[in-house]
């Protein structure tokens, strides 16, 4: 298998994992938005959750983009 084919297999797997995990934190975020937990520690948790959600999506997007860019270089 040449490098292009290996990268395509890798991209397909990364995209599958990204699709599978993209919405992983959506339900907890909705629950927090619906006041599932209130108070000072809830606000801190909610801020951490929002940051984690943003970071997760950014990392997933970066992973796909990096392999896609490498494929386009070939």
C-alpha positions in Angstrom: 0.0 0.0 0.0 1.5 3.3 -1.0 1.5 6.5 1.2 -1.6 8.0 -0.5 -3.6 4.8 0.1 -2.4 4.7 3.8 -3.3 8.3 4.3 -6.7 7.7 2.8 -7.4 4.8 5.1 -6.2 7.0 8.0 -8.4 9.9 6.9 -11.4 7.6 6.7 -10.8 6.3 10.2 -10.2 9.7 11.7 -13.3 11.0 10.0 -15.3 8.1 11.4 -14.1 8.7 14.9 -14.7 12.4 14.5 -18.3 11.8 13.4 -18.8 9.4 16.2 -17.5 11.8 18.9 -18.5 15.2 17.5 -21.7 15.5 19.6 -20.3 13.7 22.7 -20.8 16.6 25.0 -24.0 18.0 23.5 -26.3 16.3 26.0 -24.4 17.4 29.1 -24.3 21.0 27.7 -28.1 20.9 27.1 -28.7 19.6 30.6 -26.6 22.4 32.1 -28.4 24.9 30.0 -31.7 23.5 31.4 -30.4 24.2 34.9 -29.7 20.6 35.7 -27.2 21.8 38.4 -27.1 25.3 39.8 -24.8 27.2 42.1 -21.1 28.4 42.0 -19.6 24.9 41.4 -22.2 24.3 38.6 -21.1 27.5 36.9 -17.5 26.4 37.1 -18.4 23.0 35.8 -20.4 24.5 33.0 -17.5 26.7 31.9 -15.2 23.7 31.9 -17.7 21.7 30.0 -18.1 24.4 27.3 -14.3 24.7 27.0 -13.9 20.9 26.7 -16.7 20.9 24.1 -14.9 23.6 22.0 -11.5 21.9 22.4 -12.9 18.5 21.4 -14.4 19.8 18.2 -11.3 21.9 17.5 -9.0 18.8 17.9 -11.3 16.6 15.8 -11.4 19.2 13.0 -7.6 19.7 13.2 -7.0 15.9 12.9 -9.1 15.6 9.8 -7.7 18.8 8.3 -4.0 17.7 8.9 -4.4 14.4 7.1 -6.5 15.9 4.3 -3.8 18.6 3.8 -1.1 15.9 3.6 -3.2 14.0 1.0 -3.5 17.1 -1.1 0.3 17.6 -1.0 0.9 14.2 -2.7 
